[in-house]
């Protein structure tokens, strides 16, 4: 299940890393997720944004299951400025 895979990849601090496992969970290739990253954006920030977009775009039916981890990710993002 891609949702469980994505959840298992989140780090304790709330972010995701831009790696092949994340790309697979999002249904993309590593090249697709890396090439879409703006040059000035940190890779963990980009990976976390992609994960949150995917959750909101494809898993709204399961929002109760991932809402807390999304809040943790959003909090981590805010701390990154």
Helices and strands as residue ranges (DSSP letters): H 2-9, H 20-26, H 30-35, H 43-58, G 60-62, H 63-79
